């Protein structure tokens, strides 16, 4: 079985990994940056220019992988092609390439084109994958800790998002004794989140997941203690001002992500 794509036989390609298992194929990443933003320009009445409508977020997208599949005869080719499709025709899996990973929802399509002179036994095969989550994610998560103090100045925790798009945060609040009120302000946007939970007493911890939109004191749902915004980290430097009713510790975790 030939597992190299013709135009890549003399080039190095990075491992292709599905759910932690490295695949034996050399491949080409044909397409990964076709993005659609939910925004539309509407004509502005009685004046020049337009009005932009839509939320400005990114739709799901597709990525395309190219392979060269061959066999000793038609039956062997079919077997090898089906082996490839079995890997990609599944739901909700992680696809890792040269730098990070994609969350794949499912396979969108497959197209095969016979190599001239090898009809029935060798073809360029393009597999298109559908990503409901359009971003590429860093393999490792980042973490930054800081103090919670109860003086007027508070404390600041700085997070550097190396990605190309804003990323959600997991914020963990750890009281030294009882920490009934805490405010976190994102300096760059002015957005604030506040948690007022009189039951947040050591050894309990409170976790705010800004992607899922959940607030938990240990396993208890503490969403009623939350007010304000679920904060994110913009690309670049982000400063978070933290003030509390007493002292403790805050840990901010995030994962860099990219549009392509």
C-alpha positions as CSV (number, residue, x, y, z in Angstrom):
1,X,0.0,0.0,0.0
2,X,1.4,3.4,-1.0
3,X,0.6,6.0,1.8
4,X,2.2,9.1,0.4
5,X,0.5,11.7,-1.7
6,X,2.3,12.1,-5.0
7,X,3.2,15.8,-4.8
8,X,4.5,15.4,-1.2
9,X,6.7,12.4,-1.6
10,X,9.9,14.5,-1.3
11,X,8.6,16.7,1.5
12,X,8.4,16.3,5.3
13,X,4.9,16.3,6.7
14,X,4.0,16.4,10.4
15,X,2.3,13.5,12.1
16,X,-1.4,13.2,11.8
17,X,-3.1,12.1,15.0
18,X,-6.7,11.2,15.7
19,X,-7.8,10.9,19.4
20,X,-4.2,10.4,20.4
21,X,-3.3,7.7,17.8
22,X,-0.8,8.5,15.1
23,X,-1.9,7.6,11.6
24,X,0.5,5.9,9.1
25,X,-0.3,8.4,6.3
26,X,1.6,11.2,4.8
27,X,-0.9,13.9,3.9
28,X,-1.3,17.5,2.7
29,X,-3.5,20.0,4.5
30,X,-5.3,21.4,1.4
31,X,-7.6,23.9,3.1
32,X,-8.0,25.2,6.6
33,X,-8.7,29.0,6.5
34,X,-12.0,29.5,4.8
35,X,-13.9,31.4,7.4
36,X,-17.4,33.0,7.4
37,X,-18.2,35.8,9.8
38,X,-21.8,36.4,10.8
39,X,-21.9,40.0,9.7
40,X,-23.8,41.7,6.9
41,X,-23.7,45.3,5.5
42,X,-27.2,46.8,5.2
43,X,-27.9,50.0,3.3
44,X,-28.0,53.1,5.4
45,X,-31.0,55.3,4.6
46,X,-30.5,58.8,3.3
47,X,-26.7,58.8,4.0
48,X,-23.5,57.3,2.7
49,X,-22.2,54.0,4.0
50,X,-23.8,50.9,5.5
51,X,-24.9,49.6,8.9
52,X,-23.4,46.3,10.0
53,X,-25.7,43.7,11.4
54,X,-25.0,40.3,12.9
55,X,-23.1,39.2,16.0
56,X,-19.6,39.1,14.3
57,X,-18.9,35.6,15.4
58,X,-17.3,32.8,13.3
59,X,-19.5,30.1,11.8
60,X,-18.3,26.5,11.7
61,X,-15.9,25.7,8.9
62,X,-14.4,22.9,6.8
63,X,-10.9,21.6,6.5
64,X,-9.6,19.4,3.7
65,X,-6.9,16.7,3.9
66,X,-5.3,15.1,0.8
67,X,-4.0,11.5,0.6
68,X,-2.6,9.2,-2.1
69,X,-4.3,5.8,-1.7
70,X,-3.3,2.7,-3.8
71,X,-3.6,-1.0,-3.9
72,X,-2.3,-4.0,-5.8
73,X,-5.7,-4.4,-7.5
74,X,-9.2,-2.9,-7.3
75,X,-10.2,-5.0,-4.3
76,X,-7.0,-4.0,-2.4
77,X,-7.5,-0.4,-3.3
78,X,-11.1,-0.5,-2.0
79,X,-9.9,-2.1,1.3
80,X,-7.2,0.6,1.8
81,X,-9.6,3.4,1.0
82,X,-12.2,2.1,3.4
83,X,-9.5,1.8,6.1
84,X,-8.9,5.5,5.6
85,X,-12.6,6.4,5.6
86,X,-13.2,4.3,8.7
87,X,-10.9,6.6,10.7
88,X,-12.5,9.9,9.6
89,X,-16.1,8.8,9.3
90,X,-16.9,9.1,13.0
91,X,-18.3,11.8,15.3
92,X,-16.7,14.3,17.7
93,X,-13.0,13.6,17.7
94,X,-9.7,15.4,18.1
95,X,-7.5,15.8,15.0
96,X,-3.9,16.9,15.8
97,X,-1.5,18.2,13.1
98,X,1.7,20.2,13.1
99,X,0.8,22.7,15.8
100,X,-2.2,22.1,18.0
101,X,-5.5,20.3,17.3
102,X,-9.0,20.7,15.8
103,X,-12.3,19.5,17.3
104,X,-13.9,17.6,14.4
105,X,-17.7,17.2,14.4
106,X,-17.8,14.7,11.4
107,X,-16.7,14.0,7.9
108,X,-18.4,16.3,5.4
109,X,-17.4,14.7,2.1
110,X,-14.8,12.6,0.3
111,X,-13.6,12.8,-3.3
112,X,-11.2,10.5,-5.2
113,X,-9.5,11.2,-8.5
114,X,-7.7,8.4,-10.3
115,X,-4.0,8.9,-11.1
116,X,-3.5,8.8,-14.9
117,X,-2.5,5.3,-15.9
118,X,-3.6,3.7,-12.6
119,X,-7.4,3.7,-12.8
120,X,-8.8,1.3,-10.2
121,X,-5.7,1.0,-8.2
122,X,-4.3,4.5,-7.3
123,X,-6.1,7.8,-6.6
124,X,-5.7,11.2,-5.0
125,X,-8.3,11.2,-2.1
126,X,-9.5,14.4,-0.5
127,X,-11.3,14.1,2.8
128,X,-13.3,17.2,3.9
129,X,-14.0,17.5,7.7
130,X,-16.7,19.6,9.3
131,X,-15.7,21.7,12.3
132,X,-18.6,23.0,14.4
133,X,-15.9,24.6,16.5
134,X,-13.9,26.6,13.9
135,X,-10.6,27.1,15.9
136,X,-7.3,25.4,16.1
137,X,-6.2,24.9,19.8
138,X,-2.9,24.8,21.5
139,X,-2.0,21.4,22.9
140,X,-1.1,22.8,26.3
141,X,-3.3,24.9,28.6
142,X,-1.8,28.0,30.3
143,X,-2.2,29.0,33.9
144,X,-1.5,32.2,35.8
145,X,-2.0,32.6,39.6
146,X,-2.3,35.8,41.7
147,X,-3.3,37.0,45.2
148,X,-6.7,38.2,46.3
149,X,-6.3,41.1,48.7
150,X,-8.9,43.3,50.4
151,X,-7.3,46.7,50.3
152,X,-8.5,49.5,48.0
153,X,-5.9,48.9,45.4
154,X,-6.5,45.2,44.9
155,X,-4.1,43.1,42.8
156,X,-3.6,42.6,39.1
157,X,-3.0,39.3,37.2
158,X,-1.7,39.6,33.6
159,X,-2.5,37.0,31.0
160,X,-0.9,36.9,27.5
161,X,-3.1,35.3,24.9
162,X,-0.8,34.2,22.0
163,X,-3.7,33.2,19.8
164,X,-5.4,35.1,17.0
165,X,-8.9,35.2,18.6
166,X,-10.3,35.8,22.1
167,X,-10.3,32.8,24.3
168,X,-12.6,31.8,27.3
169,X,-11.2,31.4,30.8
170,X,-11.5,29.0,33.7
171,X,-11.2,31.2,36.9
172,X,-10.7,29.4,40.2
173,X,-11.1,31.3,43.5
174,X,-9.5,29.8,46.6
175,X,-10.3,31.5,49.9
176,X,-7.9,31.5,52.8
177,X,-10.8,31.6,55.3
178,X,-14.2,33.0,54.1
179,X,-14.3,35.0,50.8
180,X,-17.8,36.3,50.5
181,X,-17.3,38.8,47.7
182,X,-14.9,39.1,44.9
183,X,-14.8,41.3,41.8
184,X,-12.6,40.8,38.7
185,X,-12.3,43.6,36.1
186,X,-10.8,43.2,32.7
187,X,-8.9,46.4,32.3
188,X,-8.7,46.4,28.5
189,X,-12.5,46.1,27.9
190,X,-13.8,47.4,31.3
191,X,-16.0,44.3,31.7
192,X,-16.5,43.1,35.3
193,X,-17.6,39.8,36.9
194,X,-18.6,39.6,40.5
195,X,-19.2,36.6,42.8
196,X,-21.0,37.2,46.1
197,X,-21.2,33.9,47.9
198,X,-21.3,33.9,51.7
199,X,-20.8,30.1,51.7
200,X,-17.3,30.3,50.0
201,X,-15.3,29.2,53.0
202,X,-12.1,27.1,53.1
203,X,-11.6,24.4,52.0
204,X,-14.3,25.1,49.3
205,X,-13.2,26.5,46.0
206,X,-15.3,28.4,43.4
207,X,-14.8,27.8,39.6
208,X,-16.1,30.1,36.9
209,X,-16.0,28.4,33.4
210,X,-16.6,31.3,31.0
211,X,-16.9,29.0,27.9
212,X,-19.6,26.8,29.4
213,X,-21.2,29.7,31.4
214,X,-21.1,27.8,34.7
215,X,-20.3,28.8,38.3
216,X,-19.6,26.1,40.8
217,X,-18.6,26.0,44.5
218,X,-17.0,22.6,44.5
219,X,-19.8,20.6,42.8
220,X,-22.6,22.9,43.9
221,X,-24.2,25.2,41.3
222,X,-23.5,28.7,42.5
223,X,-24.7,30.6,39.4
224,X,-27.0,32.7,41.5
225,X,-24.0,34.2,43.3
226,X,-22.6,35.5,39.9
227,X,-23.3,38.8,38.2
228,X,-21.7,40.7,35.3
229,X,-19.8,39.2,32.3
230,X,-18.2,35.9,31.6
231,X,-14.7,37.3,30.9
232,X,-12.4,36.3,28.0
233,X,-8.8,37.0,27.1
234,X,-8.3,39.1,23.9
235,X,-5.2,38.4,21.7
236,X,-2.2,40.0,23.3
237,X,-1.8,41.3,26.9
238,X,-4.8,41.2,29.3
239,X,-4.8,42.7,32.8
240,X,-7.4,41.6,35.4
241,X,-7.9,43.7,38.5
242,X,-9.0,41.5,41.5
243,X,-10.6,42.8,44.7
244,X,-12.0,40.7,47.5
245,X,-13.7,41.0,50.8
246,X,-10.8,39.1,52.3
247,X,-7.6,37.4,51.2
248,X,-7.2,34.3,49.1
249,X,-5.8,33.2,45.7
250,X,-7.1,33.3,42.1
251,X,-6.0,31.0,39.3
252,X,-6.8,31.9,35.6
253,X,-6.4,29.1,33.0
254,X,-6.8,29.5,29.3
255,X,-5.9,27.8,26.0
256,X,-4.6,29.7,23.0
257,X,-6.6,29.2,19.9
258,X,-6.2,30.4,16.3
259,X,-8.5,31.1,13.3
260,X,-6.4,29.0,11.0
